[in-house]
């Protein structure tokens, strides 16, 4: 059975700590992650929660679990849409630093089976929007 994994990479003119802060700080995520704030105690096995309102109308709540956590380097977590239990994914954010830029590589494994291709297509577009907003937040443009 085919598995669907979104892969995105972006170069940011910032230190890894600045990018990491934007990924884990609810005051920053709400500016680029569909108006959602992120909450967690950032320990492996702990809950991660993205909550907010898309377009300030539709309530969003994505909940998961921290799988891997290495500050300024690696964050991996599961996510599930509370309204759609079949909408499950594993997201991995990897940061590397090269020539004064942080390279953020994201994979979003949306699984396989029924609906996976649709989830993949939505995720592909969603990450494009998120990364564009993240760049603006981190680089201040």
C-alpha positions as CSV (number, residue, x, y, z in Angstrom):
1,X,0.0,0.0,0.0
2,X,1.3,3.4,-1.0
3,X,2.3,5.8,1.8
4,X,2.0,9.6,1.3
5,X,4.7,11.8,2.7
6,X,5.0,15.6,2.1
7,X,8.6,16.9,2.0
8,X,9.4,20.6,2.2
9,X,12.6,22.5,2.7
10,X,13.1,26.2,3.3
11,X,16.2,28.4,3.9
12,X,15.8,31.1,6.5
13,X,18.2,34.0,7.2
14,X,18.3,33.3,10.9
15,X,20.0,31.3,13.6
16,X,18.5,27.9,14.4
17,X,17.4,29.2,17.9
18,X,15.3,31.9,16.2
19,X,13.6,29.4,13.9
20,X,13.1,27.0,16.8
21,X,11.5,29.8,18.8
22,X,9.1,30.4,15.9
23,X,8.2,26.7,15.8
24,X,7.6,26.3,19.5
25,X,6.3,29.7,20.7
26,X,2.5,30.1,20.6
27,X,2.8,33.9,20.2
28,X,4.6,33.2,16.9
29,X,2.8,30.1,15.6
30,X,-0.5,32.0,15.6
31,X,1.0,34.3,12.9
32,X,1.7,31.6,10.4
33,X,0.0,28.3,11.4
34,X,-3.6,29.1,10.4
35,X,-4.1,31.3,13.5
36,X,-3.2,28.5,15.8
37,X,-1.2,28.6,19.0
38,X,1.0,25.6,19.9
39,X,1.1,24.3,23.5
40,X,3.3,21.6,25.0
41,X,5.8,21.1,27.8
42,X,8.1,19.8,25.1
43,X,9.0,16.5,26.7
44,X,9.1,13.3,24.7
45,X,5.7,11.5,25.2
46,X,3.9,14.8,26.1
47,X,0.9,16.2,24.4
48,X,1.2,18.8,21.7
49,X,-1.8,20.9,20.9
50,X,-2.5,23.4,18.1
51,X,-5.6,25.4,18.8
52,X,-7.2,28.4,17.1
53,X,-9.7,29.5,14.5
54,X,-9.1,29.3,10.8
55,X,-10.2,32.5,9.1
56,X,-11.2,33.5,12.7
57,X,-14.4,31.5,12.3
58,X,-13.8,27.7,12.1
59,X,-12.4,26.2,15.3
60,X,-9.3,24.1,14.8
61,X,-7.9,21.7,17.3
62,X,-5.0,19.4,16.4
63,X,-3.7,17.2,19.1
64,X,-0.8,14.7,19.2
65,X,2.3,13.6,21.0
66,X,5.9,14.6,21.0
67,X,8.0,11.7,19.6
68,X,11.5,13.3,19.4
69,X,12.7,16.6,20.8
70,X,16.3,18.0,20.4
71,X,16.2,21.8,20.9
72,X,17.3,23.8,17.8
73,X,17.7,20.6,15.8
74,X,14.8,18.2,15.7
75,X,11.1,18.1,16.6
76,X,8.9,15.1,15.7
77,X,5.3,14.8,16.7
78,X,2.1,13.1,15.8
79,X,-1.1,15.1,15.0
80,X,-4.7,14.2,14.7
81,X,-7.7,16.4,13.9
82,X,-10.2,16.0,16.7
83,X,-13.1,16.4,14.2
84,X,-11.7,13.8,11.8
85,X,-9.9,10.8,13.5
86,X,-8.7,9.5,10.1
87,X,-6.8,12.7,9.6
88,X,-3.6,11.6,11.3
89,X,0.0,12.4,10.5
90,X,3.6,12.4,11.8
91,X,5.5,15.6,11.3
92,X,9.2,15.9,11.5
93,X,11.0,19.3,11.6
94,X,14.8,19.1,11.1
95,X,17.1,22.2,11.4
96,X,20.6,22.5,10.1
97,X,22.8,25.6,9.9
98,X,24.9,26.4,6.8
99,X,26.5,29.6,5.6
100,X,24.5,31.9,7.9
101,X,21.1,30.3,7.1
102,X,19.0,27.8,8.9
103,X,17.7,25.0,6.6
104,X,14.3,23.7,7.8
105,X,13.3,20.4,6.4
106,X,9.8,19.2,7.1
107,X,8.3,15.8,6.4
108,X,4.6,15.1,7.0
109,X,3.7,11.5,6.8
110,X,-0.1,11.4,6.3
111,X,-0.2,7.6,6.2
112,X,-1.8,5.3,3.7
113,X,-5.2,3.8,2.9
114,X,-8.5,5.5,2.2
115,X,-8.3,9.3,2.0
116,X,-4.5,9.4,2.2
117,X,-4.1,11.0,-1.2
118,X,-6.6,13.8,-0.3
119,X,-4.8,14.4,3.0
120,X,-1.5,14.5,1.2
121,X,-2.8,17.1,-1.3
122,X,-4.3,19.3,1.5
123,X,-1.1,19.0,3.5
124,X,1.1,19.9,0.5
125,X,-0.8,23.2,0.1
126,X,-1.0,23.8,3.8
127,X,2.8,23.5,4.3
128,X,3.4,25.9,1.4
129,X,1.3,28.5,3.2
130,X,2.8,27.8,6.6
131,X,6.4,28.0,5.4
132,X,5.7,31.3,3.6
133,X,4.3,32.7,6.8
134,X,7.1,31.3,8.9
135,X,9.7,33.0,6.7
136,X,7.9,36.3,7.2
137,X,7.8,35.8,11.0
138,X,11.5,34.7,11.3
139,X,13.0,37.1,8.8
140,X,10.7,40.0,9.7
141,X,9.7,40.8,6.1
